[in-house]
Amino acid sequence: IYPILAKEDYKGDIEANLPFLAMYLYTYATSNVNLIDIFRQISRRDDLGSLAKEIRYLINLIDIFGYDFLNALLILANRTPSYSFKEFLYGLYSVIKSGGSVADFIKEYARNAIKDYEIRLKSYNEKVSTLITIYSFVFILFPLSLLLISFIISYVSGNLAIINQLYFFFFVILPLSYITYLYLIHVIQPKLQ
């Protein structure tokens, strides 16, 4: 199961960094730098995570194995686990092959990638708002209400055993559910660079 999780994490890291790659590419492409040199520059960046590894593989295909740029793009597109990155590479291949404007393609792709990134951030914001409401109820209001009702019942009945029965809830169930809640927030948050 670990290889599957590692692959999904690798794929997620590529897709999280794709909007930033598009912005770097657009910045370099508008300055009329050779596309292979642009990818060489980007492959040295460590802040792109797994995407930088993929681009290093592209550069190795060109420099070490002697592939031309277009064939190296196709090999990388067939190898990468990320559908979005694969789509970008095939699009770049098509634009270069047809003689279109690479700068215009990258500009449009960067614009769309940033819009998608904004949508993911807004979606995350809405999920966190919902989770904050759940947190307020489950971890603050409910335990306090339960404790207050238990104190009232034990005071009225004169039986302190009711409060002793809540130890398991307050010292086992509540902390475990809080840890689960924190893990859930960690899982749904987008990667920010």
C-alpha positions in Angstrom: 0.0 0.0 0.0 3.0 2.3 0.6 3.9 2.6 -3.1 0.4 3.6 -4.0 0.4 6.3 -1.3 3.8 7.5 -2.3 2.7 7.7 -6.0 -0.4 9.7 -5.0 1.7 12.0 -2.9 4.1 12.5 -5.8 1.3 13.2 -8.2 -0.4 15.6 -5.7 2.9 17.5 -5.3 3.3 17.8 -9.1 -0.3 19.2 -9.4 0.1 21.5 -6.5 3.2 23.1 -8.0 2.0 23.3 -11.6 0.5 26.8 -11.4 3.9 28.1 -10.1 5.7 26.3 -12.9 3.4 27.9 -15.4 4.2 31.3 -14.0 8.0 30.7 -14.1 7.7 29.4 -17.7 5.7 32.5 -18.7 8.2 34.8 -17.1 11.1 33.2 -18.9 9.2 32.7 -22.2 8.4 36.4 -22.6 12.1 37.2 -22.4 12.8 35.1 -25.5 15.0 32.6 -23.8 15.5 29.2 -25.5 12.9 26.7 -24.1 15.4 24.1 -23.2 17.4 26.7 -21.2 14.2 27.7 -19.5 13.6 24.1 -18.4 17.3 23.8 -17.3 16.8 26.9 -15.1 13.6 25.6 -13.6 15.1 22.1 -13.0 17.5 23.7 -10.5 14.7 25.2 -8.4 14.0 23.2 -5.2 10.8 25.0 -4.4 8.9 23.1 -7.1 9.2 19.8 -5.3 8.4 16.7 -7.4 7.8 18.8 -10.4 11.5 19.8 -10.4 12.4 16.1 -10.5 10.2 15.6 -13.5 11.9 18.5 -15.3 15.3 17.2 -14.3 14.3 13.9 -16.0 13.4 15.9 -19.1 16.8 17.6 -19.1 18.6 14.2 -18.5 16.7 12.8 -21.5 18.1 15.6 -23.6 21.6 16.0 -22.2 22.5 12.4 -21.3 20.4 10.2 -23.5 20.5 12.5 -26.6 16.8 12.8 -27.3 15.6 15.9 -29.1 13.3 18.2 -27.1 10.0 17.1 -28.7 10.7 13.4 -28.1 11.8 14.1 -24.6 8.5 15.9 -24.0 6.6 12.9 -25.2 8.6 10.5 -23.1 8.0 12.6 -20.0 4.3 13.0 -20.8 3.9 9.2 -21.0 5.8 8.7 -17.8 4.4 11.3 -15.4 1.6 10.3 -13.0 -0.1 13.7 -13.1 -2.8 14.1 -15.7 -2.6 17.9 -15.5 1.1 17.9 -16.2 0.7 15.3 -18.9 -2.0 17.6 -20.5 0.4 20.6 -20.3 3.3 18.6 -21.9 1.1 17.4 -24.8 -0.2 20.9 -25.3 3.4 22.3 -25.4 4.4 19.5 -27.8 1.4 20.4 -30.1 2.2 24.1 -30.1 5.9 23.6 -30.9 5.1 20.9 -33.6 2.6 23.1 -35.3 4.8 26.2 -35.1 2.5 28.2 -32.8 3.4 30.8 -30.3 4.9 29.1 -27.2 4.7 32.3 -25.2 0.9 32.6 -25.9 0.3 29.0 -25.0 2.2 29.3 -21.8 0.4 32.6 -21.0 -3.0 31.1 -21.5 -2.0 28.0 -19.5 -0.6 30.1 -16.6 -3.8 32.1 -16.5 -6.0 29.0 -16.4 -3.7 27.3 -13.8 -3.9 30.3 -11.5 -7.7 30.5 -11.8 -7.9 26.8 -10.9 -5.5 27.4 -8.0 -7.8 30.2 -6.8 -10.8 28.0 -7.0 -9.0 25.3 -4.9 -8.2 27.9 -2.3 -11.8 29.2 -2.2 -13.0 25.6 -1.8 -10.5 25.0 1.0 -11.7 28.2 2.7 -15.3 27.0 2.6 -14.4 23.5 3.9 -12.4 25.1 6.8 -15.4 27.4 7.6 -17.6 24.3 7.9 -14.9 22.5 10.0 -14.6 25.5 12.3 -18.4 25.3 13.0 -18.1 21.6 13.6 -15.1 22.2 15.9 -17.0 24.8 17.9 -19.9 22.4 18.5 -18.1 19.1 19.0 -15.0 20.2 20.9 -16.3 23.2 22.9 -20.1 23.4 23.2 -20.9 19.7 23.5 -18.3 18.9 26.2 -19.1 21.9 28.2 -22.8 21.2 28.0 -22.2 17.6 29.0 -20.0 18.6 31.9 -22.6 21.1 33.1 -25.5 18.7 32.9 -23.4 16.0 34.7 -22.6 18.5 37.5 -26.3 19.4 37.9 -27.4 15.8 37.9 -24.8 14.7 40.3 -25.5 17.7 42.6 -29.3 17.0 42.5 -28.9 13.3 43.0 -25.9 13.4 45.3 -24.2 10.7 43.3 -20.7 11.6 42.1 -20.4 8.4 40.1 -21.9 10.2 37.1 -18.9 12.5 36.9 -16.5 9.5 37.2 -18.2 7.9 34.1 -17.2 11.0 32.0 -13.4 10.4 32.5 -13.3 8.0 29.5 -15.1 10.6 27.3 -12.9 13.5 28.4 -9.5 11.7 28.5 -9.8 9.2 25.6 -12.6 9.9 23.2 -12.3 13.7 23.1 -8.5 13.8 22.5 -8.7 11.0 19.8 -11.5 12.8 18.0 -9.5 16.1 18.2 -6.4 14.3 16.7 -8.6 13.0 13.9 -10.0 16.5 13.3 -6.5 17.9 13.0 -5.5 15.1 10.6 -8.6 15.9 8.5 -7.6 19.5 8.2 -4.1 18.5 7.2 -5.3 16.2 4.5 -7.7 18.7 2.8 -5.4 21.7 2.9 -3.8 22.7 -0.4 -0.1 22.9 -0.6 1.1 26.5 -0.4 4.5 27.5 -1.8 
